[in-house]
Each structure stands twice: as structure tokens, then as C-alpha cells.
Amino acid sequence: MMGLSSSLLLILILHLFWLSESSSFSKKSFSDFTKSQSSTSNPLHPFDPSNLSPLPLEFRLSGFFPVESETNGYLILSSFLLGIQDANKYFHDNLTLPVRLVGLWNDSSCNTGKALVGLTEHDPTSLIGVIGGGCGEVTLSLCQLSQYYNLTVVSSGASSLVITQPASHPNLLRLVPAYAKLVLTWISLCQNFYWDRISIIYSDDPTMLVLSHYFIEKAVASNITVVTESMFYSGSFDPSLEQIVDAKSKIIFVCASSIDGATILEQASKYGLLEAGHAWIGLDTWVDDVTVNFSTPGLLSIVPYIKTPSPPSFDPYTERLKNKCSDLFGNDPKCVPKLSSPNHVYTYDSVMLFAYAIRDSFATLKSNPMKNLTRFGETLFEMRFDGLSGSISFLSSGEREFTSWKVMNKQLAFNNWVHVGTFNESNTFSQHSPILWPGPSPDVPSSGLPLFFSFSLSLSLSLSLFSLFLLSLSLFLICFGSPF
């Protein structure tokens, strides 16, 4: 019995000794490993360190996306991971140095607190940069914290005018087109169709408030009269459409989410505001929101224009994105890619922006970009390349330099949004398909006053002037008498 116990004790000691040796081996550096290999190699086959694949340089990229809270959140995350995969393939095929990009992500849900905690958990001191977030407030918070660590933030989804450039956020690049450019396109739309009287409806959401007021400012500066403007509380639309009816306004812009927009249109039908002669223009988010069915024909929406479905160096993007999304979330309807509201495309391009900047940093600096994040940030600002979303380059303010827009028209004949025209990078409009207006009607709505209303107004003005003439004549006769 004693002998058995001694044997067990000896086995236990030998096992512990083996564990300690294997543990210490795992802690050895790569150079220690090569030295030990060299000293114990067979003399007939001397060890050559060049035969070993060097360990890749890892660059950690942090992404913050509204995965569950947005209808295209699944696609956004999938495009981020697909971009990481393609970036590593690009490194493997094009760089002599072994480089690997690691993607970390967080479902920020448009919540500032969640995003900041997530960035802290990702260890900002180990990051090469940040992509996100989907909302303006989250993006601003990420910029402020990232600036402390000398990190550049690339926004792939925050179009909000809440974000100001360049003084307050010099470390921000916005790859997604800003709403400021959308407003200028709205102005061009009005000028193209000779609309000089419009109405604006907007929600109390901070992004919509800023957007609507900026639109009003630019409209007035462009000699477009805003005859009515009305705000409502998001989620509880209290119809205040009587003033639009009373003002005989025909051209209505809506700055609101797709859910609020559907509610407004439902109320508008009760006031006859969806009949022929009217035009309704909504946000780009209306086009791809699968949770809302816009059954009203004749709606317009202006969305960023994606010039090419995929660059030639990659397989077709949309099919690969759908497969990646299905791997993550199964057969979910949200995994069907649509290019008309393409934040997922901007996310993919954001990843490739970092990949190409890493490549250029090694080419020009001949050193690891992590050792000089300030210069790496400058490299990001200087990047120019053709991405999924078109030509990519940045102004000194960090805003994207070139943006084209598609005019989408809701047509029930196709039960879908139809691409009917384009605003190019110079904001010039070209229409290549007929627009079906509410009614449905092929005739472009006029923003002017109806003929009978204009006639009555002209008649009233004429009578008023005639009355003024008679009054003046009477005063003259009283003062100076009749000349006859």
C-alpha cells in the first residue's frame, strides 16, 4: 500500500514538473524559440530561421454599430467583418510583411454610455483606429475619448448635422455623406421643378431638428418660401396638417424617421394631401426600412448613389455580404442587402480605408504605423481610392469630397422604389425615367397658388388699389375743389 502511494506521489511530481516546463515554454519569446531550435537542430540539417513564417503584425480596429436597434444593423456588422476578411486577403496578396487586421466590435445601440464603455474594454492603447457610430451623439463621444489616445474615428453612418467640423473634432473623418449635402440637393430639387413655396414637417429628434432648421435657412437664402413649418413629438404624431391645407401648400418635405413618416402620410390622406397636385419628399431611410410599408404612390426620396456594386478585385459584394450575414444571424429578412440606403457599404469602405492606409504607412514610413499614430491619422486624411461607394477622398474638414445622389420614386406598379434620376457630384439633376406623382399623376406638381386663388387674390388687390385711388381723388377734390 505504501509502495502504491509512493508511486502515485512520484507520478504527481513528474506531472507537475511537466506542467511547469510547458508553461515556461509557452512564455518564451519568438527569438528564444528560434534560438532553442537552432541549438538543438540536427547538424546535417542546420536550422534556418528564414524557413519559419514570421509572426504577423496585428492591428486592432474597433467598430461601434447599432446592430439590433437599426433595421440594417445586421448588414452593417456583417460588412465590417467582411471588410476585415478582405483586408487580410489583400495584405496576404500584396504585402511582403506579414500583417493582420483584427476587428473588434460593439453593439452600441445608439447609446453613448454603451459605446464609451465598449471602447474602454477594447483597450484604446492597442488600437489603430475606430469606426462608428451609427448616431451623431455616439460618434461625437467616441471622437472625444479617441482623441485622448490619438486615434482617428471614421464615421460610416452618422450623417447628422449635430457633428461640426473641423475645429471641435479634428480626428473625425466622415465617409458617409453629411445631411448638409442632402439639404443642398433638396434645394436643387426645388429649383429644378420650380418649387418656390414649400412646407416642412419635422420631429423633435435632435438630428431632425437640426436638419429641418438648416433646410429652412438654406431655403430662405435661395428665395424659397417656407409657408408652413410644424414640429411633432416622435412616436405620437398629433396631426397639425390643417395649416398646410389652409395655406394651399402642395410641396411637403418630411424630416422624420420612416415610422413617423408612415404615420404622417396616413393622417395626410384624410386631409386630401395625397391627391394629384401634391409632392411628398422623405428621408433616405424611408427607402430601405423593411419594417414600414409605404403604400402611398408618388413619394420621393433622395439617397446616396452607389456607383458600382463591387470593385473588380473582389467577388460580387452583395452576395458575399448576404452569406456573411446569414452565417451570423441565420435566414433573417434583415440579411437581404439593398444598395439604396447603404450604410453597410460605407462600413466596408471604412475598413478598406484603414487597410490601404496601413499599406501606405509601411511603404512611405518604412515602419509600424502604431509607432506614430499622428502620422497615420494624416495618412488616413490623405487617402484617395475607388471604393464600393465610389471615389473616396476627403476635404480638409474631414467631410467626404465627392457625393452623388439618386432620386427614388415610390411606384406601386413595381411595388417598389424606382431609381428615376440622379444628382451628380456638381449637384446637377438628370432624369432618366418618368416620375409618378401622387394621385397617381404624371404631371409635376406646382408649388404656386391655384389659379382661382391667384385670380381672387389679384382681383382683391386690384379692388384695393382702385379704392385707394378713389379715396385719393376725393381728398384732392375736398382740398382744392373741382377743376371744372
C-alpha positions as CSV (number, residue, x, y, z in Angstrom):
1,M,0.0,0.0,0.0
2,M,2.9,2.2,0.9
3,G,4.6,1.4,-2.4
4,L,1.5,2.3,-4.3
5,S,1.2,5.7,-2.6
6,S,4.9,6.4,-3.3
7,S,4.3,5.6,-7.0
8,L,1.3,7.9,-7.2
9,L,3.3,10.7,-5.5
10,L,6.2,10.2,-7.9
11,I,3.8,10.4,-10.9
12,L,2.2,13.5,-9.4
13,I,5.6,15.2,-9.0
14,L,6.6,14.3,-12.6
15,H,3.3,15.7,-13.9
16,L,3.7,19.0,-12.0
17,F,7.2,19.2,-13.4
18,W,6.0,18.7,-16.9
19,L,3.3,21.4,-16.5
20,S,5.8,23.9,-15.2
21,E,8.1,23.2,-18.1
22,S,5.4,23.5,-20.7
23,S,4.1,26.7,-19.1
24,S,7.6,28.3,-19.1
25,F,8.0,27.3,-22.7
26,S,4.7,29.0,-23.7
27,K,6.0,32.2,-22.1
28,K,9.2,32.2,-24.2
29,S,9.6,34.9,-26.9
30,F,9.8,34.1,-30.6
31,S,13.5,34.8,-30.6
32,D,14.0,32.4,-27.6
33,F,12.1,29.8,-29.6
34,T,14.3,30.2,-32.7
35,K,17.5,30.1,-30.6
36,S,16.4,26.8,-28.9
37,Q,15.6,25.4,-32.2
38,S,19.0,26.4,-33.6
39,S,20.9,24.9,-30.7
40,T,19.2,21.5,-30.9
41,S,18.9,21.1,-34.6
42,N,20.4,18.1,-36.5
43,P,23.9,19.1,-37.7
44,L,23.1,17.5,-41.0
45,H,20.1,19.8,-41.5
46,P,21.1,23.1,-39.9
47,F,18.3,25.3,-38.7
48,D,17.4,28.3,-40.9
49,P,15.2,31.0,-39.2
50,S,14.0,32.2,-42.6
51,N,12.2,29.0,-43.1
52,L,9.9,29.9,-40.2
53,S,6.9,32.1,-41.0
54,P,7.3,35.3,-39.0
55,L,4.6,36.2,-36.6
56,P,2.2,38.7,-38.2
57,L,1.9,42.3,-37.0
58,E,-1.5,42.7,-35.6
59,F,-3.6,45.9,-35.9
60,R,-6.7,46.1,-33.9
61,L,-9.6,48.1,-35.4
62,S,-12.6,48.9,-33.2
63,G,-16.2,49.2,-34.6
64,F,-19.4,50.5,-33.0
65,F,-22.6,49.8,-34.7
66,P,-26.4,49.9,-33.9
67,V,-26.7,46.1,-34.6
68,E,-30.1,45.4,-33.0
69,S,-31.6,48.8,-33.0
70,E,-31.4,49.6,-36.7
71,T,-33.2,47.6,-39.5
72,N,-29.9,47.3,-41.4
73,G,-27.8,46.7,-38.3
74,Y,-27.1,43.1,-39.2
75,L,-25.8,44.1,-42.6
76,I,-23.6,46.8,-41.1
77,L,-21.9,44.4,-38.7
78,S,-21.6,41.8,-41.5
79,S,-20.0,44.3,-43.8
80,F,-17.5,45.2,-41.1
81,L,-16.4,41.6,-40.6
82,L,-16.4,41.0,-44.4
83,G,-14.1,44.0,-44.8
84,I,-11.7,42.6,-42.1
85,Q,-11.7,39.3,-44.1
86,D,-11.0,41.1,-47.4
87,A,-8.4,43.4,-45.9
88,N,-6.4,40.4,-44.6
89,K,-6.6,38.8,-48.0
90,Y,-5.3,42.0,-49.5
91,F,-2.4,42.1,-47.1
92,H,-1.6,38.4,-47.8
93,D,-1.6,39.0,-51.6
94,N,0.1,42.4,-51.7
95,L,2.4,43.0,-48.8
96,T,5.8,41.4,-48.2
97,L,5.5,41.9,-44.4
98,P,3.0,39.6,-42.6
99,V,0.2,42.0,-41.5
100,R,-3.1,41.0,-39.9
101,L,-6.1,43.2,-39.1
102,V,-8.2,42.2,-36.1
103,G,-11.8,43.5,-35.9
104,L,-13.4,44.2,-32.5
105,W,-17.0,45.3,-32.4
106,N,-19.6,46.5,-30.0
107,D,-23.4,46.9,-30.4
108,S,-23.6,50.5,-29.3
109,S,-27.4,50.7,-30.0
110,C,-27.1,54.5,-30.4
111,N,-26.3,54.6,-26.7
112,T,-23.4,56.9,-25.8
113,G,-22.7,55.1,-22.5
114,K,-22.5,51.6,-24.1
115,A,-20.1,52.9,-26.8
116,L,-17.7,54.6,-24.3
117,V,-17.6,51.5,-22.1
118,G,-17.1,49.3,-25.1
119,L,-14.2,51.5,-26.3
120,T,-12.6,51.3,-22.9
121,E,-13.0,47.5,-22.9
122,H,-11.2,47.3,-26.3
123,D,-8.1,48.9,-24.7
124,P,-7.7,52.1,-26.8
125,T,-3.9,52.0,-26.3
126,S,-3.8,48.9,-28.5
127,L,-6.0,50.2,-31.3
128,I,-5.1,51.5,-34.8
129,G,-8.4,53.4,-35.1
130,V,-12.2,53.4,-34.6
131,I,-15.2,53.0,-37.0
132,G,-18.6,54.3,-35.8
133,G,-21.0,55.0,-34.5
134,G,-24.3,54.9,-36.3
135,C,-25.7,58.0,-34.4
136,G,-24.3,61.5,-34.2
137,E,-24.2,61.7,-30.4
138,V,-22.3,58.3,-30.2
139,T,-19.9,59.5,-32.9
140,L,-19.2,62.7,-31.0
141,S,-18.5,60.8,-27.8
142,L,-16.2,58.3,-29.5
143,C,-14.3,61.2,-31.1
144,Q,-13.7,62.9,-27.7
145,L,-12.4,59.8,-26.0
146,S,-10.4,58.6,-29.0
147,Q,-8.7,62.0,-29.4
148,Y,-7.1,61.4,-25.9
149,Y,-5.5,58.3,-27.4
150,N,-4.5,59.9,-30.7
151,L,-6.9,57.7,-32.6
152,T,-8.8,58.7,-35.8
153,V,-12.6,57.9,-35.9
154,V,-14.1,57.1,-39.3
155,S,-17.9,57.6,-39.3
156,S,-19.7,55.2,-41.6
157,G,-23.3,56.1,-40.6
158,A,-23.6,59.4,-38.8
159,S,-25.0,61.9,-41.4
160,S,-26.2,64.2,-38.6
161,L,-25.6,67.9,-38.7
162,V,-25.1,67.8,-35.0
163,I,-21.5,66.9,-35.9
164,T,-19.5,70.0,-36.5
165,Q,-16.1,70.2,-38.3
166,P,-13.3,70.9,-38.2
167,A,-12.2,72.7,-35.0
168,S,-14.1,70.6,-32.4
169,H,-13.3,67.1,-33.9
170,P,-10.1,67.2,-35.9
171,N,-9.7,63.4,-35.5
172,L,-13.0,62.6,-37.4
173,L,-13.4,61.5,-41.0
174,R,-16.9,61.1,-42.3
175,L,-17.2,58.6,-45.1
176,V,-21.0,58.7,-45.1
177,P,-22.3,61.9,-46.9
178,A,-23.5,64.5,-44.4
179,Y,-27.0,65.8,-44.3
180,A,-25.7,69.2,-45.1
181,K,-25.1,67.9,-48.7
182,L,-28.5,66.4,-48.7
183,V,-30.1,69.8,-47.9
184,L,-28.3,71.3,-50.9
185,T,-29.7,68.6,-53.1
186,W,-33.2,69.3,-51.8
187,I,-32.7,72.9,-52.7
188,S,-31.6,71.8,-56.2
189,L,-34.6,69.6,-56.5
190,C,-36.9,72.6,-55.7
191,Q,-35.1,74.7,-58.3
192,N,-35.3,72.0,-60.9
193,F,-39.1,71.7,-60.6
194,Y,-39.6,75.5,-60.0
195,W,-40.9,75.0,-56.5
196,D,-40.8,78.3,-54.6
197,R,-43.4,77.6,-51.9
198,I,-42.9,74.6,-49.6
199,S,-44.0,73.2,-46.2
200,I,-41.7,71.3,-43.7
201,I,-42.8,68.8,-41.1
202,Y,-40.2,67.6,-38.6
203,S,-39.9,65.6,-35.4
204,D,-38.4,66.6,-32.1
205,D,-35.5,64.2,-32.6
206,P,-32.3,66.3,-32.2
207,T,-31.0,65.2,-35.6
208,M,-34.3,66.1,-37.3
209,L,-34.5,69.4,-35.5
210,V,-31.0,70.5,-36.7
211,L,-31.7,69.1,-40.2
212,S,-35.0,70.9,-40.6
213,H,-33.7,74.3,-39.3
214,Y,-30.7,74.1,-41.6
215,F,-33.0,73.3,-44.5
216,I,-35.2,76.3,-43.7
217,E,-32.2,78.6,-43.5
218,K,-30.9,77.4,-46.9
219,A,-34.4,77.6,-48.5
220,V,-34.9,81.2,-47.4
221,A,-31.4,82.1,-48.7
222,S,-32.4,80.5,-52.1
223,N,-35.6,82.6,-52.3
224,I,-37.8,79.6,-51.5
225,T,-40.7,80.5,-49.2
226,V,-41.4,78.1,-46.3
227,V,-45.2,78.8,-46.0
228,T,-45.6,76.4,-43.0
229,E,-43.4,74.5,-40.6
230,S,-44.6,72.2,-37.9
231,M,-42.9,70.1,-35.3
232,F,-44.3,67.0,-33.6
233,Y,-43.2,64.6,-30.9
234,S,-41.7,61.5,-32.4
235,G,-43.8,58.4,-31.8
236,S,-47.0,60.4,-31.1
237,F,-47.8,62.5,-34.1
238,D,-50.5,65.0,-33.4
239,P,-51.8,66.0,-36.8
240,S,-51.4,69.7,-37.4
241,L,-51.9,69.4,-41.2
242,E,-54.8,72.0,-41.3
243,Q,-52.3,74.8,-41.7
244,I,-50.9,73.1,-44.8
245,V,-54.4,72.8,-46.2
246,D,-55.2,76.4,-45.4
247,A,-52.0,77.7,-46.9
248,K,-52.8,75.8,-50.1
249,S,-49.3,74.3,-49.9
250,K,-48.5,71.5,-52.3
251,I,-44.9,70.6,-51.8
252,I,-44.2,68.9,-48.4
253,F,-40.8,67.9,-47.0
254,V,-40.7,65.5,-44.0
255,C,-37.7,65.3,-41.7
256,A,-38.7,62.3,-39.6
257,S,-38.0,58.6,-39.3
258,S,-39.7,56.1,-41.5
259,I,-42.1,55.0,-38.8
260,D,-43.1,58.6,-38.1
261,G,-43.3,59.3,-41.8
262,A,-45.8,56.5,-42.3
263,T,-48.0,57.9,-39.6
264,I,-47.9,61.4,-41.1
265,L,-48.9,60.0,-44.5
266,E,-51.8,58.1,-43.0
267,Q,-53.1,61.3,-41.5
268,A,-52.4,63.3,-44.6
269,S,-54.7,61.1,-46.7
270,K,-57.6,62.2,-44.5
271,Y,-56.9,65.8,-45.5
272,G,-56.7,65.2,-49.2
273,L,-53.0,65.9,-49.2
274,L,-52.1,62.8,-51.1
275,E,-54.2,63.7,-54.1
276,A,-52.9,64.8,-57.5
277,G,-51.0,68.1,-57.4
278,H,-49.0,67.3,-54.3
279,A,-45.4,66.2,-53.8
280,W,-44.0,64.5,-50.6
281,I,-40.3,64.2,-50.1
282,G,-38.9,62.0,-47.3
283,L,-35.5,60.9,-45.9
284,D,-33.2,58.3,-47.4
285,T,-34.1,56.0,-44.5
286,W,-37.6,55.6,-45.9
287,V,-36.4,53.6,-48.8
288,D,-34.9,50.5,-47.1
289,D,-36.8,50.2,-43.9
290,V,-38.3,46.8,-44.2
291,T,-40.5,47.3,-41.1
292,V,-42.6,50.1,-42.7
293,N,-44.7,49.6,-45.9
294,F,-45.1,52.9,-47.7
295,S,-48.1,52.2,-49.8
296,T,-48.5,55.8,-51.0
297,P,-47.6,56.2,-54.7
298,G,-45.6,59.2,-55.8
299,L,-43.3,59.6,-52.8
300,L,-39.8,60.9,-53.4
301,S,-36.6,60.2,-51.5
302,I,-33.0,61.2,-52.3
303,V,-30.4,58.7,-51.3
304,P,-26.7,58.4,-51.7
305,Y,-25.7,56.9,-55.0
306,I,-23.6,53.8,-55.0
307,K,-21.8,53.9,-58.3
308,T,-20.6,50.3,-58.5
309,P,-21.8,47.0,-56.9
310,S,-18.3,45.8,-56.3
311,P,-14.7,46.6,-57.2
312,P,-13.1,44.3,-59.7
313,S,-10.6,42.9,-57.1
314,F,-13.3,41.3,-55.1
315,D,-16.1,38.8,-55.7
316,P,-19.6,40.3,-56.0
317,Y,-20.2,42.2,-52.8
318,T,-23.9,41.8,-52.2
319,E,-24.0,38.0,-52.5
320,R,-21.0,37.7,-50.2
321,L,-22.5,40.1,-47.7
322,K,-25.7,38.2,-47.6
323,N,-23.8,34.9,-47.0
324,K,-21.8,36.5,-44.2
325,C,-25.0,37.9,-42.6
326,S,-26.7,34.5,-42.9
327,D,-23.8,32.8,-41.2
328,L,-24.2,35.3,-38.2
329,F,-27.9,35.6,-38.0
330,G,-29.5,32.8,-39.9
331,N,-32.2,33.3,-42.6
332,D,-33.3,36.7,-41.3
333,P,-35.0,39.1,-43.7
334,K,-32.7,41.8,-42.5
335,C,-29.9,40.0,-44.2
336,V,-31.1,40.9,-47.7
337,P,-28.7,43.7,-48.9
338,K,-30.1,46.8,-50.5
339,L,-27.9,49.4,-52.0
340,S,-30.3,52.4,-51.9
341,S,-29.6,53.1,-48.2
342,P,-26.2,51.7,-47.9
343,N,-24.6,52.3,-44.5
344,H,-23.2,48.8,-44.8
345,V,-21.3,49.8,-47.9
346,Y,-19.7,52.8,-46.1
347,T,-18.7,50.5,-43.3
348,Y,-17.0,48.1,-45.7
349,D,-15.2,51.1,-47.3
350,S,-14.2,52.4,-43.9
351,V,-12.4,49.1,-43.1
352,M,-10.6,49.2,-46.5
353,L,-9.6,52.8,-45.8
354,F,-7.7,51.6,-42.8
355,A,-6.2,48.7,-44.7
356,Y,-4.9,50.9,-47.5
357,A,-3.6,53.5,-45.0
358,I,-1.6,50.7,-43.2
359,R,-0.2,49.6,-46.6
360,D,0.9,53.2,-47.4
361,S,2.3,53.7,-44.0
362,F,4.7,50.8,-44.4
363,A,5.5,52.0,-48.0
364,T,6.4,55.6,-47.1
365,L,7.5,55.4,-43.4
366,K,9.1,52.0,-43.6
367,S,7.9,51.5,-40.0
368,N,5.0,50.2,-38.0
369,P,2.2,52.9,-38.1
370,M,1.4,52.1,-34.4
371,K,4.6,53.9,-33.5
372,N,3.4,57.2,-35.0
373,L,-0.4,57.4,-34.8
374,T,-0.3,61.1,-35.6
375,R,1.3,60.4,-38.9
376,F,-1.0,57.5,-39.5
377,G,-4.0,59.8,-39.0
378,E,-2.6,62.2,-41.6
379,T,-2.3,59.2,-44.0
380,L,-6.0,58.4,-43.5
381,F,-6.9,62.0,-44.3
382,E,-4.7,61.9,-47.5
383,M,-6.2,58.6,-48.8
384,R,-7.8,58.5,-52.3
385,F,-9.2,55.3,-53.7
386,D,-12.2,53.9,-55.5
387,G,-14.4,52.0,-53.1
388,L,-17.7,50.3,-53.2
389,S,-19.4,53.7,-52.6
390,G,-17.5,55.4,-55.4
391,S,-14.5,57.7,-55.4
392,I,-13.2,58.3,-51.9
393,S,-11.2,61.3,-50.8
394,F,-11.7,63.9,-48.0
395,L,-11.8,67.7,-47.6
396,S,-9.6,69.3,-45.0
397,S,-12.6,69.4,-42.8
398,G,-12.8,65.6,-42.8
399,E,-16.0,65.5,-44.9
400,R,-16.2,63.3,-47.9
401,E,-15.2,65.3,-51.1
402,F,-17.5,63.8,-53.7
403,T,-21.1,62.6,-53.4
404,S,-23.7,61.7,-56.0
405,W,-27.4,61.1,-55.2
406,K,-30.2,59.0,-56.5
407,V,-33.8,60.2,-56.7
408,M,-36.1,57.3,-55.7
409,N,-39.8,57.3,-56.6
410,K,-42.4,55.0,-54.9
411,Q,-44.3,53.3,-57.8
412,L,-47.0,50.8,-57.0
413,A,-46.8,49.3,-60.5
414,F,-43.5,47.9,-59.4
415,N,-44.4,47.7,-55.7
416,N,-41.0,49.2,-55.0
417,W,-38.9,52.3,-55.0
418,V,-37.7,53.1,-58.5
419,H,-34.5,55.0,-59.4
420,V,-35.7,57.8,-61.7
421,G,-33.0,60.4,-61.7
422,T,-29.5,61.4,-60.4
423,F,-27.8,64.4,-58.9
424,N,-24.2,64.3,-59.9
425,E,-21.2,65.5,-57.9
426,S,-21.9,69.0,-59.1
427,N,-25.5,68.7,-57.9
428,T,-26.8,68.8,-61.5
429,F,-30.0,66.8,-62.0
430,S,-30.6,64.3,-64.8
431,Q,-33.9,62.5,-65.1
432,H,-33.8,59.2,-66.9
433,S,-37.3,57.7,-66.0
434,P,-40.8,59.1,-65.7
435,I,-41.7,60.2,-62.1
436,L,-45.1,59.0,-60.9
437,W,-46.5,61.7,-58.6
438,P,-49.3,61.3,-56.0
439,G,-52.7,60.8,-57.5
440,P,-51.2,58.9,-59.3
441,S,-50.3,61.6,-61.8
442,P,-47.6,62.1,-64.4
443,D,-47.8,65.9,-64.1
444,V,-45.2,67.7,-62.0
445,P,-47.0,69.4,-59.0
446,S,-46.8,73.2,-58.9
447,S,-45.9,75.0,-55.7
448,G,-47.7,78.2,-56.9
449,L,-51.1,79.2,-55.7
450,P,-54.1,77.6,-57.5
451,L,-55.4,79.6,-60.5
452,F,-58.7,80.5,-58.8
453,F,-56.9,81.5,-55.6
454,S,-54.4,83.7,-57.6
455,F,-57.3,85.2,-59.6
456,S,-59.2,86.1,-56.4
457,L,-56.0,87.5,-54.8
458,S,-55.3,89.6,-57.9
459,L,-58.9,90.8,-58.0
460,S,-58.8,91.7,-54.3
461,L,-55.5,93.6,-54.9
462,S,-57.0,95.4,-57.9
463,L,-60.1,96.5,-56.0
464,S,-58.0,97.7,-53.1
465,L,-55.9,99.8,-55.4
466,F,-59.0,101.2,-57.1
467,S,-60.5,102.1,-53.7
468,L,-57.2,103.8,-52.8
469,F,-57.4,105.8,-56.0
470,L,-61.0,106.9,-55.3
471,L,-60.1,107.9,-51.8
472,S,-57.1,110.0,-53.0
473,L,-59.3,111.7,-55.6
474,S,-62.0,112.6,-53.0
475,L,-59.4,114.1,-50.7
476,F,-58.0,116.1,-53.7
477,L,-61.4,117.5,-54.6
478,I,-62.2,118.4,-50.9
479,C,-58.9,120.3,-50.6
480,F,-58.6,122.0,-54.0
481,G,-62.1,121.9,-55.4
482,S,-63.2,120.7,-58.8
483,P,-61.1,122.0,-61.7
484,F,-64.2,122.1,-63.9
